[in-house]
Structures are given as C-alpha cells and as structure tokens.
C-alpha cells in the first residue's frame, strides 16, 4: 500500500500537499479574529517572518499592559480552538505530522520537524530556490506559521518534550512512551564522550547500530514500510546526503534530538562543548581549517577560509591569525607565511 506521506511528496500537485500551506491555513483561521487579535498573535509568533515579539513591546504598540496582551493572546487562541471548522483546516497537517513522527520513531526534534514541513511548503509554492533574495524571509515565515499551528492548536494529540537532560525540545505523540529512545540517547552520549573524537554521519550511524541499547530495542528502531521522502532531504537545510537521511530516518532523527550532540560546519558530530564542534577562539578555528584542508596554508588564506566558513559572526583578521600561528606550538612554519599542523609530522 502506498504511503500517504510518500504520495504527497512525490506528487507535487496533489490536493493533500496543497492543504499543507501553513500561511493559508492561518489566514483562514484568523478571518474569525478581530484586527487587534490578529496583530497580537502575528507579532507574538513572528508570523510576518520576524522573531516573535515580547508582551512588553506589543503592549506599548497597543497601549496595553503586558498582562492584558497575554490575556488577549490566550483568548484569541481559545477562540480559534472553538471554531467548528478547525479540524478540517488542520486535518492534513495533523496527519502529516503524525506520519512524520511514525517515520522517525515516535520522537522528532521540533526544529527538525519544522524544517521538514517548511521545505514541503516552499516546494508547494515554488519558493524553494535558495538564490531567491526572498528565500530566507519566506522560509522563516512558513516555519513560524507551522510552529504556531503545531504548538498552539495540536496540543490534544502532541506533547512537547521540553529541553531536559536528554533531548532538545522535541515533539512526540501523547501517551506514547519513548523510554527506549532515552536509553539509546544515554548510551550514545557515553560512547561519544569515551571515544573523545568527532564522527562523520556514516560513522555515528554505524556506532549507534553497535550499541547494546540498539540491539535491545532493534524492533522499535526499524520501520518496515518507510516512506521515500528523499526529495525533502535534498534541500540545503539538511547538511547530509538525502539518501543517507531517508534510509536512516529513526536514528538520524534521534541524533538530531539528543541534547549536547551537535554537528560542526564540516558535518562532523561530537559533544556541543568540544572545540572541534563549536570553535570559540581564532585558534580553534585555525586548527579546524588546517585539519580539514589537509595541507599547509598561508596565514592570509587561513583567515579568508575562517570567514568563508562563518563559524560565528566574528570576522577573523589576518594579523590575529598570524599571531596565533606563531604562538601555538601545534603549528609549524613550512614556508614564508605558510603553516601546517605539527601532528602531520608524526
């Protein structure tokens, strides 16, 4: 039997896929609200593509107290929940989210789910071209609309697993246990911490499949009639190979959800506080650049590559890079202004 999710994605003109337009859904629901109620919800949840605004900021615009804005927000959402046609508007989104949760093992990181839905919506409206100057604004707008619909109107079916010791904020179906995923997450973090090295996605997937917790819960970690949603994962929002993600949806989703496990700019996984995962200093960035280039570079080229990688918003100065190379014995001078890693000589 053809998977509904797969059918929607493969058939770009399907009616079901068209009903997944979060902006259109919200517009129809908001038609029942007063102008002030619409504006307050739009500002609070960033429905114009901006960041959500604070109660205080919105209060000043409407000459209301923070508490009054909060009351209007709550009353407006309550009004939407009472609409007779609410279920018909969100039915496709609800079934899509439920399908995605099943495909990903019952738990999916909130940001990851929103990215998947956003790519689907961009495809519907032919707005998936990243070269389009409006792409980022459109992407954020769709993302915020999906977040509003899921977090505020689907609470009877979904449960938000708040950020805790094991997971980043993630969604799961209500009353569906995820203890086996917690056990696997614990095992994975302990193993990565013990090995003290970064992993490619393929290496980390292999590591997961060798863990005791994986073998113990293998039946729950496989999905027999898994949908082929490779086209979604081909988006630049997802840094790994589309086929790799699609063929390992449950484990890849778990990797995304596990707290303190992150990817660096080169797609390698490790603990979030490791220098090779989140380089904080210029020196950390120099090391990463040289390690991945695999050959000596002139200090000006190193500075240029640091800025191209955009590890953060800080701009690397060539003179600063040169000073770090001179002072740190991890680097050796191999030519005029050109440096390599001392570990390469071992």
C-alpha positions as CSV (number, residue, x, y, z in Angstrom):
1,X,0.0,0.0,0.0
2,X,1.4,3.4,-1.0
3,X,2.4,5.6,2.0
4,X,0.3,8.8,2.2
5,X,3.3,10.9,3.1
6,X,5.3,9.5,0.2
7,X,2.4,10.0,-2.2
8,X,2.1,13.7,-1.1
9,X,5.8,14.4,-1.7
10,X,6.1,12.5,-4.9
11,X,3.0,14.2,-6.4
12,X,3.8,17.9,-6.2
13,X,0.4,18.9,-7.5
14,X,-1.6,16.7,-5.1
15,X,-4.6,18.3,-3.3
16,X,-3.3,16.9,0.0
17,X,0.0,18.7,-0.4
18,X,-1.7,21.9,-1.3
19,X,-3.6,21.8,2.0
20,X,-0.3,21.8,3.9
21,X,0.2,25.6,3.2
22,X,0.6,26.8,6.7
23,X,0.2,30.5,5.8
24,X,-3.1,29.8,4.0
25,X,-4.4,27.8,7.0
26,X,-3.6,30.6,9.4
27,X,-5.1,33.2,7.2
28,X,-8.4,31.3,7.1
29,X,-8.4,30.7,10.9
30,X,-7.5,34.4,11.5
31,X,-10.5,35.5,9.4
32,X,-12.6,34.9,12.6
33,X,-10.5,37.2,14.7
34,X,-10.6,41.0,15.4
35,X,-7.8,43.1,13.9
36,X,-6.2,43.6,17.2
37,X,-6.3,39.9,18.0
38,X,-4.7,39.1,14.6
39,X,-1.9,41.6,15.1
40,X,-1.1,40.4,18.6
41,X,-0.8,36.8,17.5
42,X,1.1,37.7,14.4
43,X,3.7,39.7,16.4
44,X,3.9,37.1,19.3
45,X,4.6,34.2,16.9
46,X,6.6,36.0,14.2
47,X,4.0,35.3,11.5
48,X,5.4,38.0,9.3
49,X,8.8,36.3,9.1
50,X,10.3,38.2,12.0
51,X,11.2,37.0,15.5
52,X,8.4,36.8,18.0
53,X,7.9,40.0,19.9
54,X,7.7,40.3,23.7
55,X,4.5,41.1,25.6
56,X,6.0,44.4,26.7
57,X,6.8,45.6,23.1
58,X,3.4,44.6,21.8
59,X,1.8,46.3,24.9
60,X,3.5,49.6,24.1
61,X,2.3,49.5,20.5
62,X,-1.3,48.8,21.5
63,X,-1.2,50.9,24.7
64,X,-1.9,47.8,26.8
65,X,-0.2,46.2,29.9
66,X,1.8,43.1,29.4
67,X,-0.8,41.1,31.3
68,X,-3.6,42.4,29.1
69,X,-1.7,41.4,25.9
70,X,-1.1,37.9,27.4
71,X,-4.9,37.7,28.1
72,X,-5.8,38.7,24.6
73,X,-3.3,36.2,23.2
74,X,-4.8,33.3,25.3
75,X,-8.4,34.3,24.5
76,X,-7.6,34.5,20.8
77,X,-6.1,31.1,20.7
78,X,-9.1,29.8,22.7
79,X,-11.4,31.4,20.2
80,X,-9.6,29.6,17.3
81,X,-9.8,26.3,19.1
82,X,-13.6,26.6,19.4
83,X,-14.1,27.1,15.6
84,X,-16.3,24.4,14.1
85,X,-14.2,24.0,11.1
86,X,-10.8,24.0,12.9
87,X,-10.3,20.3,12.4
88,X,-11.0,20.4,8.7
89,X,-8.4,23.2,8.3
90,X,-5.6,21.4,10.1
91,X,-6.5,17.8,9.2
92,X,-3.8,17.4,6.6
93,X,-1.2,19.0,8.8
94,X,-2.1,16.8,11.7
95,X,-2.0,13.6,9.6
96,X,1.3,14.7,8.1
97,X,2.9,15.4,11.5
98,X,1.6,12.0,12.8
99,X,3.1,10.3,9.7
100,X,6.4,12.0,10.2
101,X,6.5,11.1,13.9
102,X,5.9,7.4,13.0
103,X,8.6,7.5,10.3
104,X,11.1,9.0,12.7
105,X,10.5,6.6,15.6
106,X,7.9,8.5,17.6
107,X,10.1,11.5,18.6
108,X,11.3,14.3,16.4
109,X,13.2,17.4,17.4
110,X,11.0,20.5,17.0
111,X,13.4,22.4,14.8
112,X,13.9,19.3,12.6
113,X,10.2,18.8,12.1
114,X,9.7,22.5,11.3
115,X,12.5,22.3,8.7
116,X,10.9,19.3,7.0
117,X,7.4,20.9,6.9
118,X,8.9,24.2,5.7
119,X,10.7,22.6,2.8
120,X,7.4,20.9,1.8
121,X,5.6,24.3,1.9
122,X,8.3,26.1,-0.1
123,X,8.0,23.4,-2.7
124,X,4.2,23.7,-2.9
125,X,4.6,27.4,-3.7
126,X,7.7,27.2,-5.9
127,X,9.7,29.2,-3.4
128,X,12.4,26.7,-2.7
129,X,15.2,28.5,-4.7
130,X,17.8,29.5,-2.2
131,X,19.2,32.0,-4.6
132,X,16.0,34.0,-4.4
133,X,16.6,37.1,-2.3
134,X,13.3,36.5,-0.5
135,X,14.1,32.9,0.3
136,X,15.2,33.3,3.9
137,X,12.3,35.6,4.7
138,X,9.8,33.1,3.2
139,X,11.4,30.2,4.9
140,X,11.2,31.8,8.3
141,X,7.6,32.9,7.7
142,X,6.5,29.4,6.9
143,X,8.5,28.0,9.8
144,X,6.8,30.3,12.3
145,X,3.4,29.6,10.9
146,X,3.9,25.8,11.3
147,X,5.3,26.4,14.8
148,X,2.2,28.3,15.8
149,X,-0.2,25.7,14.3
150,X,1.5,22.7,15.9
151,X,2.4,24.1,19.3
152,X,-0.9,26.0,19.9
153,X,-3.6,24.1,18.1
154,X,-2.5,20.4,18.2
155,X,-1.9,20.0,21.9
156,X,-4.6,17.4,22.2
157,X,-2.6,15.0,20.1
158,X,1.1,16.1,20.5
159,X,3.3,16.5,23.5
160,X,6.3,18.8,23.6
161,X,9.2,17.2,25.3
162,X,10.8,20.2,26.9
163,X,14.5,20.7,26.9
164,X,15.9,18.5,29.6
165,X,18.9,16.3,30.4
166,X,18.5,14.0,27.3
167,X,16.7,15.8,24.5
168,X,16.4,19.2,22.8
169,X,12.8,20.4,22.6
170,X,11.0,17.7,20.6
171,X,7.5,16.5,19.7
172,X,6.0,13.1,20.5
173,X,2.5,11.6,20.3
174,X,0.7,11.9,23.6
175,X,0.8,8.8,25.8
176,X,3.4,7.2,23.6
177,X,6.4,6.1,25.6
178,X,9.9,6.9,24.3
179,X,12.0,5.2,27.1
180,X,13.8,3.1,24.5
181,X,15.0,6.3,22.8
182,X,16.1,7.8,26.1
183,X,18.1,4.7,26.8
184,X,19.7,4.8,23.3
185,X,20.5,8.5,23.7
186,X,22.3,7.9,27.0
187,X,24.3,5.0,25.5
188,X,25.3,7.1,22.5
189,X,26.4,10.1,24.5
190,X,28.5,8.0,26.9
191,X,30.2,6.3,23.9
192,X,31.0,9.5,22.1
193,X,32.4,11.0,25.3
194,X,34.5,7.9,26.0
195,X,36.0,7.9,22.5
196,X,36.7,11.6,22.5
197,X,36.6,12.1,18.8
198,X,34.3,13.6,16.2
199,X,32.4,11.3,13.7
200,X,31.0,11.7,10.2
201,X,27.3,10.9,10.0
202,X,28.0,7.5,8.5
203,X,30.4,6.7,11.4
204,X,28.0,7.8,14.0
205,X,25.2,5.8,12.5
206,X,27.5,2.7,12.5
207,X,28.3,3.4,16.1
208,X,24.7,3.6,17.1
209,X,23.9,0.3,15.5
210,X,26.6,-1.4,17.6
211,X,25.3,-0.1,20.9
212,X,23.7,-2.6,23.4
213,X,20.6,-0.4,23.6
214,X,20.2,-0.5,19.9
215,X,20.3,-4.3,19.8
216,X,17.9,-4.4,22.8
217,X,15.3,-2.2,21.0
218,X,16.1,-3.0,17.4
219,X,12.4,-3.9,16.6
220,X,11.3,-0.4,17.7
221,X,14.0,1.2,15.8
222,X,13.1,0.0,12.3
223,X,10.1,1.0,10.2
224,X,9.1,-1.7,7.7
225,X,7.1,0.4,5.2
226,X,9.2,3.5,5.4
227,X,8.3,6.3,3.0
228,X,10.7,7.6,0.5
229,X,10.9,11.3,1.2
230,X,14.4,11.8,-0.3
231,X,13.3,14.9,-2.2
232,X,12.7,16.7,1.0
233,X,16.2,16.0,2.3
234,X,17.8,17.3,-0.8
235,X,17.2,20.8,0.5
236,X,20.2,22.8,1.6
237,X,18.6,23.0,5.1
238,X,19.8,19.4,5.6
239,X,23.6,19.1,5.5
240,X,23.9,15.3,4.9
241,X,23.2,13.2,1.8
242,X,19.5,12.9,1.2
243,X,19.6,9.1,0.7
244,X,21.5,8.6,3.9
245,X,19.0,10.6,5.9
246,X,16.0,8.9,4.3
247,X,17.4,5.4,4.8
248,X,18.1,6.0,8.5
249,X,15.3,8.3,9.5
250,X,14.8,7.0,13.0
251,X,18.5,7.0,14.0
252,X,19.2,10.3,12.2
253,X,16.2,11.9,13.9
254,X,17.5,10.6,17.3
255,X,20.9,12.1,16.6
256,X,19.2,15.5,15.9
257,X,17.2,15.2,19.1
258,X,19.9,14.2,21.6
259,X,20.9,17.2,23.7
260,X,24.6,18.1,23.7
261,X,25.2,16.2,20.5
262,X,25.8,18.6,17.5
263,X,27.4,18.9,14.1
264,X,30.1,21.3,13.2
265,X,30.4,23.2,10.0
266,X,32.0,20.2,8.3
267,X,29.1,17.9,9.2
268,X,31.0,16.1,11.9
269,X,29.3,15.1,15.1
270,X,30.6,15.5,18.7
271,X,29.7,17.0,22.0
272,X,28.5,20.6,21.8
273,X,31.2,22.0,24.1
274,X,34.1,20.5,22.1
275,X,36.4,22.9,20.4
276,X,36.1,21.0,17.2
277,X,32.3,21.2,17.2
278,X,31.8,24.8,18.4
279,X,35.1,26.6,17.9
280,X,35.1,29.7,20.1
281,X,38.6,31.2,19.6
282,X,40.5,32.1,16.5
283,X,43.0,29.4,17.4
284,X,40.2,26.8,17.5
285,X,39.1,27.9,14.0
286,X,42.7,27.8,12.7
287,X,43.1,24.2,13.8
288,X,39.8,23.1,12.2
289,X,40.6,24.8,8.9
290,X,44.1,23.2,8.6
291,X,42.8,19.8,9.8
292,X,40.2,19.7,7.0
293,X,42.3,21.3,4.3
294,X,44.9,18.6,5.0
295,X,47.7,20.8,3.7
296,X,49.7,23.8,4.8
297,X,48.2,27.3,4.1
298,X,49.4,30.9,4.1
299,X,48.0,32.7,7.1
300,X,46.0,35.1,4.9
301,X,44.3,32.1,3.2
302,X,43.5,30.7,6.6
303,X,41.9,33.9,7.7
304,X,39.9,34.0,4.4
305,X,38.7,30.4,4.9
306,X,37.7,31.1,8.5
307,X,35.5,34.0,7.3
308,X,34.1,31.9,4.5
309,X,33.1,29.1,6.9
310,X,31.1,31.6,9.1
311,X,31.7,29.7,12.4
312,X,30.1,32.7,14.0
313,X,29.5,36.4,13.3
314,X,33.1,37.4,14.2
315,X,35.4,38.4,11.4
316,X,38.9,36.9,11.5
317,X,41.8,39.4,11.0
318,X,44.9,38.1,9.1
319,X,47.3,39.7,11.6
320,X,45.5,38.0,14.5
321,X,45.6,34.6,12.7
322,X,49.3,35.1,12.1
323,X,50.0,35.9,15.8
324,X,48.1,32.7,16.9
325,X,50.1,30.6,14.4
326,X,53.4,31.9,15.8
327,X,52.5,31.5,19.5
328,X,50.9,28.0,19.4
329,X,53.3,25.1,19.1
330,X,50.6,23.0,17.4
331,X,51.5,24.8,14.2
332,X,54.8,24.8,12.3
333,X,56.2,27.2,9.7
334,X,56.8,25.4,6.5
335,X,57.4,28.3,4.2
336,X,57.2,32.1,4.1
337,X,54.0,32.9,6.0
338,X,52.7,29.3,5.4
339,X,51.9,27.0,8.3
340,X,50.8,23.4,8.8
341,X,49.9,21.1,11.7
342,X,52.8,19.7,13.8
343,X,50.8,16.5,14.2
344,X,51.2,15.8,10.5
345,X,54.9,15.1,11.1
346,X,54.1,12.2,13.4
